[in-house]
Amino acid sequence: MKAILALEDGTWFEGASFTGPGETGGEAIFNTGMTGYQEILTDPSYVGQMVCMTYPLIGNYGVNKEDVESHKIGAEALIVKECCKEPSNWRAHMSLPDYLKKAGVMGIEGIDTRALTRHLRLHGAMRGVISTSGAPQELVKKAQALPSMEGLNLADKVSAKKPYLWTGSDTKDVDLSGFKWSGGGPRLVVYDFGIKWNILRLLAAQGFDMLVVPSNFTHQQVVALAPDAVFLSNGPGDPAVVKNAIEATKVFADKYPVAGICLGHQIMGLALGGRAYKLKFGHHGCNHPVMDMESGKIEISSQNHGFCVDIDHLPELKVTHRNLNDQTLEGFAHTTKPLIAIQFHPEAAPGPHDSAYFFRRFRDLVRQATGK
């Protein structure tokens, strides 16, 4: 079925829908990962975005029940050169087209993804519309009418509505009126701004006694729980408009050890006086080189962010990680307080495990600060 991808600058591409008729819109971005499309699709950080995979053949190994990173697909659409309709993998229980159809998410193939990627690199990520009906000029106008990613609070949209526990493979809502910590490790309140499940798996592996809370949880509610530490998760959208979390983090920074990943990194940076700005086309993929500034070690990292934080004017913060492609900030730590944050994804899923030590580093920081 013929489908058109139209961008806000008037550029359009003709392809074919492999998920049937429909129309959707969002920010068009590209991801350089060769594999991991299932984890990418179910990462809530991709809400509001249409993901173009730069690797030409996607869907080879199908979809399985174990590799999801949330309860549902977050991306608005998947754009590929060629979609494999008949996967070959012993773990597969569904094809990629069937998976997208079941979720009501559009998939388009047959366009020149190299040309699209080059266009976005040169001109920046931009709003777009995919449709199986309508003229290109009409779809361009629809794209121009979409809200810009700057100023969008998508974290509150995708966050859990109630506090919950991580069971090891799923989530379980809890009633705080009768909540008691299990006593199995340091008490950790985890903010869900669109958290990936592998973050929860790796925090649990470090022995934390975790309670996951919605993005709109106030600092008073957290303090009432008497935690030992706070964790700020990844998530979508503009960090500058997640006001509640920024204000809460200002309080946490003086009371607890705090760690943040991706959006959590940006929120902590803003809470400590930094400035957020939008990257031209963002970092999306699982092959981005990052340098650990203390050890000099180069890590290959998994990344998914469209915003960055500037902390150069804050002498109390030190840069711990730097992106080797464009020298942007990828991690920082406070010089006197137990606060650490990184912009990329140490939990991978998908991607390499070079940076998984971050969770152990946070656990050590909590132990040093609290004795637990």
C-alpha positions in Angstrom: 0.0 0.0 0.0 1.4 3.3 -1.1 2.5 5.6 1.7 4.1 9.0 1.9 6.5 10.5 4.5 6.3 14.3 4.3 8.6 16.6 6.3 7.9 20.1 7.5 10.5 21.6 5.1 8.6 20.4 2.1 10.7 17.3 1.5 8.7 14.0 0.9 9.4 10.4 0.2 7.2 7.7 -1.3 7.2 4.2 0.0 4.8 1.5 1.1 3.0 0.8 4.3 3.6 -2.8 5.6 1.0 -2.3 8.4 -2.0 -1.3 6.4 -3.8 2.1 6.0 -3.3 4.9 8.4 -1.7 8.2 9.3 0.6 9.4 12.0 3.0 12.2 12.8 5.9 13.1 15.0 9.5 14.2 15.0 11.5 12.2 12.3 14.8 10.9 13.7 17.3 8.2 12.7 18.8 5.4 14.7 22.1 3.9 13.7 21.7 0.5 15.5 22.0 -2.6 13.3 19.8 -4.6 15.7 17.5 -3.9 18.7 14.4 -2.6 16.9 12.1 -4.3 19.5 13.8 -2.6 22.4 13.8 0.7 20.5 10.1 0.5 19.7 9.2 -0.2 23.4 11.5 2.4 24.9 9.1 5.2 26.1 11.8 7.8 25.3 10.7 7.5 21.6 7.2 8.7 22.3 6.5 11.5 19.8 9.1 10.3 17.4 9.1 8.4 14.1 12.2 6.3 14.0 14.2 5.7 10.8 16.5 2.7 11.1 19.7 3.2 9.1 20.4 -0.5 8.7 18.7 -1.5 5.5 17.0 -4.8 6.5 14.9 -4.8 9.7 12.7 -7.6 11.1 15.0 -10.6 10.4 14.6 -12.1 13.9 11.0 -11.1 14.5 9.7 -10.2 17.9 9.8 -12.1 21.2 8.2 -11.9 24.6 11.4 -11.2 26.5 13.0 -8.2 24.8 10.4 -5.5 25.6 11.4 -2.5 27.6 7.9 -1.4 28.7 4.3 -2.4 28.4 3.7 -1.0 24.9 5.3 0.5 21.8 6.3 4.2 22.4 7.5 5.2 18.9 4.9 6.8 16.6 6.1 4.9 13.5 9.0 2.8 12.2 10.7 3.7 8.9 12.9 1.1 7.2 14.4 0.4 3.8 13.1 -3.2 3.7 11.0 -5.1 6.3 11.5 -8.8 6.7 8.0 -10.3 6.8 9.1 -13.9 7.6 11.5 -13.9 10.6 14.0 -16.7 11.2 14.7 -17.1 15.0 13.8 -19.7 17.5 12.8 -17.0 20.0 10.4 -15.3 17.7 6.7 -15.5 18.4 5.5 -12.8 16.0 6.7 -11.0 12.9 7.6 -7.3 13.0 4.6 -6.2 10.8 2.2 -8.2 12.9 3.6 -6.7 16.1 3.2 -3.2 14.8 -0.3 -3.9 13.4 -1.4 -5.3 16.8 -0.2 -2.1 18.5 -1.8 0.2 15.9 1.6 1.6 15.0 2.5 2.4 11.4 5.5 1.0 9.5 6.7 2.2 6.2 9.4 0.6 3.9 10.8 1.2 0.4 12.0 4.7 0.9 15.7 5.7 0.6 16.6 5.7 4.2 20.2 6.8 3.4 18.8 9.9 1.7 16.4 10.6 4.6 19.2 10.1 7.2 21.5 12.5 5.2 18.7 15.1 5.0 18.1 15.0 8.8 21.9 15.2 9.5 22.2 18.3 7.2 19.0 20.1 8.2 18.2 18.6 11.7 15.4 16.4 13.1 12.1 17.8 12.0 8.4 17.2 12.2 6.8 14.8 9.7 3.7 12.9 8.8 3.3 9.4 7.3 0.0 8.7 5.5 -1.5 6.3 3.1 -3.8 9.0 1.8 -3.5 12.6 0.9 -1.3 14.6 -1.4 2.3 15.4 -0.4 1.7 19.2 -0.1 -1.3 18.5 2.2 0.8 16.2 4.4 3.6 18.8 4.6 1.1 21.3 6.0 0.0 18.8 8.6 3.6 18.3 9.6 4.1 22.0 10.0 1.1 22.1 12.3 2.5 19.5 14.7 3.9 20.8 18.0 7.6 21.2 18.2 9.6 18.9 20.6 10.9 21.9 22.4 8.4 22.8 25.1 6.7 19.4 25.1 6.3 17.6 28.5 6.1 14.0 27.3 7.5 12.6 30.6 4.3 13.2 32.4 2.4 11.6 29.5 4.3 8.2 29.6 5.0 8.0 33.3 3.2 5.5 35.4 0.1 6.8 37.1 0.6 5.0 40.4 3.6 3.9 42.4 4.7 0.3 41.7 7.2 -2.4 42.5 9.4 -4.2 40.0 8.8 -8.0 40.2 11.7 -9.1 38.1 9.8 -9.4 34.9 6.9 -6.9 35.2 5.4 -4.2 37.4 3.0 -4.3 40.3 1.0 -1.3 41.5 1.2 -0.6 45.3 -1.1 1.2 47.7 1.2 3.6 49.7 -1.3 3.7 52.6 -0.1 0.3 53.6 3.4 0.3 52.0 6.4 -0.9 53.9 10.0 -1.3 52.6 11.1 -4.9 52.4 14.3 -4.3 54.3 16.3 -6.1 51.6 18.7 -3.3 50.8 19.1 0.4 50.6 15.7 2.2 50.1 15.6 3.6 46.6 12.9 5.8 45.2 13.0 5.6 41.4 11.3 8.3 39.3 9.6 6.9 36.3 9.8 9.5 33.5 9.5 6.7 30.9 11.8 4.2 32.4 13.2 1.2 30.6 12.8 -2.1 32.4 16.4 -3.0 32.0 17.3 -0.1 34.3 15.1 -1.7 37.0 16.6 -5.1 36.4 20.1 -3.7 36.9 19.2 -1.7 40.0 17.6 -4.7 41.5 20.8 -6.7 40.7 22.7 -4.2 42.9 20.4 -5.1 45.8 18.3 -2.0 46.1 14.9 -2.1 47.8 13.0 -0.1 45.1 9.8 1.8 44.9 9.0 3.4 41.5 7.0 6.6 41.6 5.2 8.7 38.9 6.9 11.8 37.4 4.5 14.2 39.3 5.5 12.8 42.8 6.5 15.8 45.0 9.6 16.0 47.1 7.4 16.0 50.2 5.9 12.6 49.2 9.4 11.2 48.7 10.8 12.5 52.0 7.8 11.0 53.8 8.9 7.6 52.5 12.3 8.0 54.2 14.4 6.6 51.3 18.2 6.3 51.4 18.6 7.5 47.8 16.8 8.7 44.7 17.1 7.7 41.0 16.0 9.7 38.0 15.1 7.7 34.9 15.3 8.3 31.2 12.3 9.6 29.3 11.0 11.6 26.3 10.5 15.3 25.6 12.0 18.6 26.7 13.6 18.4 30.2 13.1 22.1 30.9 9.3 21.8 31.2 9.4 18.9 33.7 9.2 21.6 36.4 8.0 19.4 39.3 10.9 17.0 38.9 13.5 19.8 38.7 12.2 21.5 41.8 12.1 18.1 43.7 15.7 17.3 42.6 16.9 20.6 44.1 15.7 19.3 47.4 17.1 15.7 46.9 20.5 17.1 46.0 20.9 18.3 49.6 19.5 15.2 51.3 20.3 12.0 49.4 22.6 10.3 47.0 21.1 10.8 43.5 21.8 9.3 40.1 20.2 10.1 36.8 20.2 8.6 33.3 19.3 10.5 30.0 16.3 12.7 30.9 17.2 12.2 34.6 20.7 13.5 33.8 19.2 16.6 32.2 16.8 17.2 35.0 19.6 16.9 37.6 21.7 19.3 35.5 18.9 21.8 35.4 18.2 21.5 39.1 21.9 22.3 39.8 21.9 25.4 37.6 22.7 24.1 34.1 21.1 25.0 30.8 19.3 22.6 28.4 19.4 23.0 24.6 18.3 20.9 21.7 20.7 19.0 19.5 20.5 19.4 15.8 19.6 15.7 15.1 20.2 14.1 18.4 22.1 10.9 19.3 20.1 7.7 18.6 21.9 4.4 18.3 24.1 1.8 20.1 27.5 2.6 18.7 28.4 6.1 20.0 31.9 6.5 21.4 32.2 8.1 24.8 35.3 8.8 26.9 35.4 8.3 30.7 37.4 11.5 31.5 38.8 10.0 34.8 40.2 6.8 33.4 40.6 7.8 29.7 38.8 4.6 28.7 36.6 4.8 25.6 33.2 3.2 25.9 30.9 2.3 23.0 27.5 3.4 24.3 23.8 3.2 23.6 22.2 6.6 23.2 18.8 8.1 22.6 18.4 11.8 23.3 17.6 15.0 21.5 18.5 17.5 24.2 21.8 18.2 26.0 22.9 20.1 29.1 25.5 22.8 29.4 27.2 22.9 32.9 30.4 24.6 31.9 29.7 27.6 34.2 29.2 25.5 37.3 32.5 24.9 39.0 31.0 22.5 41.6 30.3 20.0 38.8 32.9 18.0 37.0 32.6 16.4 33.6 33.0 12.6 33.9 32.1 11.6 30.3 32.4 13.3 26.9 30.9 12.4 23.5 33.8 11.8 21.1 31.7 12.5 18.0 30.7 16.1 18.9 32.3 16.7 22.3 28.9 17.2 24.0 28.4 16.4 27.7 27.7 12.8 28.5 28.2 12.7 32.2 28.9 14.7 35.3 29.4 14.4 39.1 29.2 16.9 42.0 32.6 17.6 43.5 31.3 17.4 47.1 27.9 15.7 47.1 27.0 12.1 46.2 25.4 13.1 42.8 26.2 11.4 39.5 24.5 11.4 36.1 25.1 10.2 32.6 23.4 11.2 29.4 23.7 7.8 27.6 22.2 4.4 28.5 24.4 2.1 30.6 21.6 -0.4 30.7 21.9 -0.9 27.0 18.9 -2.9 25.7 19.8 -2.6 22.9 23.6 -2.0 22.8 26.9 -2.9 24.3 27.5 -3.3 28.1 30.6 -1.2 28.3 29.0 1.2 30.8 27.1 -1.2 33.0 29.5 -0.3 35.8 27.4 2.9 36.4 24.9 0.9 38.5 27.7 -0.5 40.7 29.2 3.0 41.0 25.9 4.3 42.2 25.6 1.5 44.7 29.0 2.2 46.1 28.1 5.9 46.3 25.0 5.0 48.4 27.1 2.7 50.6 29.7 5.5 51.3 27.0 8.1 52.0 24.7 6.0 54.1 26.7 3.1 55.4 24.0 0.7 53.9 
